[in-house]
Amino acid sequence: MPQPQRRHERHEPPGARALLGGTLGPRPSLGFPGDKYETSLADSDFIEVITAELARRLFHSAYVELRVLSGSMGNLYAFMAMARPGDPIMAIPEAAAGHATHHVRGAAGLHGLQVHDIPLDPETITVDLQALARRAREVRPRVIVIGASLVLFPYDVGAARRIAEAAGARVMFDAAHLAGLVAGEAFPSPLDLGADVLMMSTYKSFGGPPGGLVLTSDPAIAKRLDRIAYPGLTANFDLGRVAALAVAEADLLEHGRAYAARCVET
């Protein structure tokens, strides 16, 4: 009989689990650090600042939105920051493990975007860059979404960025399933290679609490993300989840390379 495959999953550090079950969660924390709607939130500000700084260090970004409730919500934030309803975008087909939120029945459709499939190379199970360049010239997308639920090899993000620039598009990288490997430097940082926005889930390979992150180094996109988050879609949030996320990030900074290397080896 075939032997079951071994899976190496990151589990939440015990300290993160304790914070999720603690008393921080119900505390309101409306607004940005240093400018809260409620009073006596200095501890909340400290937790938010530390969590954001750890995320910036892990993924080499200038800005992070950490109050996102899920990876799917992170996709919606990114779409809203980079495209308007009615705009065309390009994404990996669902049949090739592209995520539902990149398509009409998900966040892209909720924002009113027109979705066109990215051509794939069936031999390498990755993007067909030459076909993408041709198709992008025809579609003129606002956003090219790289990333899927099944990724065997790193994407050529630099090439996708050059194609996007020629077509007047931005590059969004969805690392929902890869975040732990990127943090552990087994996969290159998409932002370093030219992605405009990097989003992810904070559980899965990340090993943190359920939630999402949206990161960018583009000041204009960061400003739009701020407005989307507050006073837009997030407002108050679960502070216990943010504190638990900080513990998971610190754990990745210390142990992420060994974990990511083990995943690739397996």
C-alpha positions as CSV (number, residue, x, y, z in Angstrom):
1,M,0.0,0.0,0.0
2,P,1.2,3.5,-0.7
3,Q,2.5,5.3,2.4
4,P,0.7,8.5,3.4
5,Q,2.7,11.6,2.7
6,R,4.2,13.5,5.6
7,R,3.0,17.0,6.1
8,H,5.0,19.6,8.0
9,E,2.6,22.2,9.3
10,R,3.3,25.1,11.5
11,H,1.2,25.1,14.6
12,E,0.6,28.1,16.8
13,P,3.2,28.6,19.5
14,P,1.7,28.1,23.0
15,G,2.1,31.7,23.8
16,A,0.0,32.7,20.8
17,R,-2.8,30.3,21.8
18,A,-2.8,31.7,25.4
19,L,-3.2,35.2,24.0
20,L,-6.1,34.1,21.9
21,G,-7.8,32.8,24.9
22,G,-7.0,35.7,27.1
23,T,-8.8,39.0,27.9
24,L,-7.5,41.2,25.1
25,G,-10.0,40.2,22.4
26,P,-13.1,42.1,23.6
27,R,-11.2,45.4,24.1
28,P,-12.2,48.1,21.5
29,S,-9.3,49.7,19.7
30,L,-10.8,52.0,17.1
31,G,-8.4,54.0,15.0
32,F,-4.6,54.1,14.5
33,P,-1.9,53.8,17.1
34,G,-1.5,57.2,18.8
35,D,-4.9,58.4,17.5
36,K,-7.5,56.2,19.1
37,Y,-11.2,57.0,19.4
38,E,-11.3,55.5,22.9
39,T,-9.0,56.3,25.8
40,S,-6.5,54.2,27.8
41,L,-5.3,52.2,24.8
42,A,-1.5,52.7,25.1
43,D,-1.1,48.9,25.5
44,S,-3.1,48.3,22.4
45,D,-1.0,50.8,20.5
46,F,2.2,49.0,21.6
47,I,0.9,45.6,20.5
48,E,-0.1,47.0,17.1
49,V,3.2,48.7,16.5
50,I,5.3,45.7,17.5
51,T,3.1,43.3,15.4
52,A,3.4,45.6,12.3
53,E,7.2,46.0,12.7
54,L,7.7,42.2,13.0
55,A,5.7,41.7,9.8
56,R,7.7,44.4,8.0
57,R,10.9,42.6,9.0
58,L,9.7,39.2,7.9
59,F,8.4,40.3,4.4
60,H,10.6,43.3,3.7
61,S,7.7,45.8,3.4
62,A,7.3,49.5,4.3
63,Y,3.6,49.2,5.3
64,V,1.4,46.4,6.7
65,E,-2.3,46.3,7.4
66,L,-2.7,43.7,10.2
67,R,-6.3,44.1,11.2
68,V,-7.6,42.1,8.3
69,L,-9.9,39.3,9.5
70,S,-9.0,36.7,6.8
71,G,-6.9,36.1,3.7
72,S,-10.1,36.5,1.6
73,M,-10.7,39.9,3.2
74,G,-7.1,40.8,2.4
75,N,-7.8,40.1,-1.2
76,L,-10.8,42.4,-1.2
77,Y,-8.7,45.2,0.5
78,A,-6.0,44.8,-2.2
79,F,-8.5,44.9,-5.1
80,M,-10.2,48.0,-3.6
81,A,-6.8,49.7,-3.3
82,M,-5.7,49.0,-6.8
83,A,-8.8,48.8,-9.0
84,R,-12.3,50.3,-9.5
85,P,-15.5,48.4,-10.2
86,G,-15.7,47.5,-13.8
87,D,-11.9,47.2,-14.3
88,P,-10.3,44.1,-15.8
89,I,-7.9,42.0,-13.8
90,M,-6.0,38.8,-14.6
91,A,-5.8,35.8,-12.2
92,I,-4.8,32.1,-12.3
93,P,-7.8,30.0,-13.2
94,E,-9.6,28.2,-10.4
95,A,-9.1,24.9,-12.3
96,A,-5.4,25.4,-11.9
97,A,-5.7,26.1,-8.1
98,G,-6.3,29.8,-8.5
99,H,-8.3,30.9,-5.4
100,A,-12.0,31.6,-5.6
101,T,-11.6,35.1,-4.2
102,H,-9.6,36.1,-7.2
103,H,-12.6,35.4,-9.4
104,V,-16.1,36.6,-10.0
105,R,-17.8,34.4,-7.4
106,G,-15.4,35.8,-4.8
107,A,-13.9,39.1,-3.7
108,A,-13.1,40.2,-7.2
109,G,-16.7,39.8,-8.2
110,L,-18.0,41.5,-5.1
111,H,-15.8,44.5,-6.1
112,G,-17.3,44.4,-9.6
113,L,-14.1,43.4,-11.4
114,Q,-13.9,41.6,-14.8
115,V,-11.7,38.6,-14.4
116,H,-9.5,37.1,-17.2
117,D,-7.5,33.9,-16.8
118,I,-3.7,34.0,-16.8
119,P,-2.3,31.5,-19.3
120,L,-0.3,28.6,-17.7
121,D,2.5,26.4,-18.9
122,P,1.2,22.8,-18.2
123,E,4.8,21.4,-18.1
124,T,6.1,23.7,-15.4
125,I,2.7,24.2,-13.7
126,T,3.4,28.0,-13.6
127,V,2.7,31.1,-15.5
128,D,3.3,31.1,-19.3
129,L,5.0,34.4,-19.4
130,Q,5.0,34.9,-23.2
131,A,1.3,34.1,-23.4
132,L,0.7,36.4,-20.4
133,A,2.5,39.3,-22.2
134,R,0.3,38.8,-25.3
135,R,-2.9,38.5,-23.3
136,A,-2.1,41.5,-21.0
137,R,-1.7,43.7,-24.1
138,E,-5.2,42.7,-25.2
139,V,-6.9,42.9,-21.8
140,R,-5.1,45.9,-20.3
141,P,-5.7,44.7,-16.8
142,R,-5.4,46.9,-13.8
143,V,-4.1,44.1,-11.6
144,I,-2.3,40.8,-12.4
145,V,-2.8,38.4,-9.5
146,I,0.0,35.9,-9.0
147,G,-0.4,33.1,-6.5
148,A,-2.6,30.0,-6.0
149,S,-3.5,27.3,-3.5
150,L,-1.0,24.9,-5.1
151,V,2.5,26.2,-5.8
152,L,5.4,23.8,-6.5
153,F,8.0,26.3,-7.7
154,P,8.6,30.0,-7.2
155,Y,6.9,32.4,-9.7
156,D,9.0,34.7,-11.8
157,V,7.6,37.8,-10.2
158,G,10.2,40.1,-11.8
159,A,9.0,39.0,-15.3
160,A,5.4,39.4,-14.3
161,R,6.2,42.9,-13.0
162,R,7.7,43.9,-16.4
163,I,4.7,42.5,-18.2
164,A,2.4,44.4,-15.8
165,E,4.2,47.7,-16.3
166,A,4.0,47.4,-20.1
167,A,0.2,46.9,-19.8
168,G,-0.4,49.6,-17.2
169,A,-1.1,47.0,-14.4
170,R,-0.1,46.3,-10.9
171,V,1.1,43.0,-9.5
172,M,-0.6,41.5,-6.5
173,F,0.9,38.3,-4.9
174,D,-1.3,36.1,-2.9
175,A,0.9,34.1,-0.5
176,A,-1.9,32.6,1.6
177,H,-0.4,29.2,1.4
178,L,3.3,30.2,1.0
179,A,3.7,32.8,3.8
180,G,5.7,30.5,6.1
181,L,8.1,29.6,3.2
182,V,8.5,33.2,2.3
183,A,9.1,34.2,5.9
184,G,11.7,31.4,6.2
185,E,13.4,32.5,2.9
186,A,12.8,29.2,1.1
187,F,10.8,31.3,-1.4
188,P,12.0,34.8,-2.4
189,S,10.1,37.8,-1.0
190,P,7.6,38.8,-3.7
191,L,7.9,42.5,-2.7
192,D,11.7,42.3,-3.2
193,L,11.1,40.9,-6.7
194,G,8.6,43.6,-7.8
195,A,5.1,42.8,-6.5
196,D,3.1,45.9,-5.6
197,V,1.1,44.2,-2.9
198,L,1.6,41.0,-0.9
199,M,-1.3,39.5,1.0
200,M,-1.5,36.3,3.0
201,S,-3.4,34.2,5.5
202,T,-1.8,34.1,8.9
203,Y,-2.5,30.5,9.7
204,K,-1.7,27.7,7.2
205,S,2.1,27.7,6.8
206,F,2.4,30.9,8.7
207,G,1.4,29.2,11.9
208,G,-0.4,32.1,13.5
209,P,-4.1,32.8,14.4
210,P,-6.8,32.9,11.7
211,G,-6.6,36.2,9.9
212,G,-4.8,38.0,7.1
213,L,-2.1,40.6,6.3
214,V,-1.8,43.0,3.4
215,L,1.7,44.5,2.8
216,T,3.1,47.0,0.4
217,S,6.0,49.4,0.0
218,D,4.1,51.8,-2.3
219,P,3.0,54.9,-0.4
220,A,-0.1,55.6,-2.6
221,I,-1.4,52.1,-2.2
222,A,-0.6,52.2,1.6
223,K,-2.7,55.4,1.9
224,R,-5.6,53.8,0.2
225,L,-5.4,50.7,2.3
226,D,-5.5,52.8,5.4
227,R,-8.7,54.4,4.3
228,I,-10.2,51.0,3.4
229,A,-9.3,49.6,6.8
230,Y,-10.4,52.6,8.9
231,P,-12.9,54.1,8.9
232,G,-13.9,51.6,6.1
233,L,-14.1,47.9,6.6
234,T,-12.3,47.0,9.9
235,A,-12.9,49.6,12.6
236,N,-12.6,47.6,15.9
237,F,-10.8,44.3,15.7
238,D,-9.7,41.4,17.9
239,L,-6.6,42.7,19.8
240,G,-6.0,39.2,21.2
241,R,-5.6,37.9,17.6
242,V,-3.1,40.7,16.8
243,A,-1.1,39.9,20.0
244,A,-1.1,36.2,19.1
245,L,0.1,37.1,15.6
246,A,3.1,39.0,17.1
247,V,4.1,35.8,18.9
248,A,3.8,33.8,15.7
249,E,5.9,36.4,13.8
250,A,8.6,36.4,16.5
251,D,8.7,32.6,16.3
252,L,9.1,32.7,12.5
253,L,12.0,35.2,12.8
254,E,13.8,32.7,15.1
255,H,12.8,29.3,13.6
256,G,11.3,30.1,10.2
257,R,14.4,29.2,8.2
258,A,14.6,25.7,9.6
259,Y,10.9,25.1,9.2
260,A,10.9,26.3,5.6
261,A,13.9,24.3,4.7
262,R,12.3,21.2,6.1
263,C,9.1,21.8,4.1
264,V,11.1,22.1,0.8
265,E,13.2,19.0,1.7
266,T,10.1,17.0,2.3
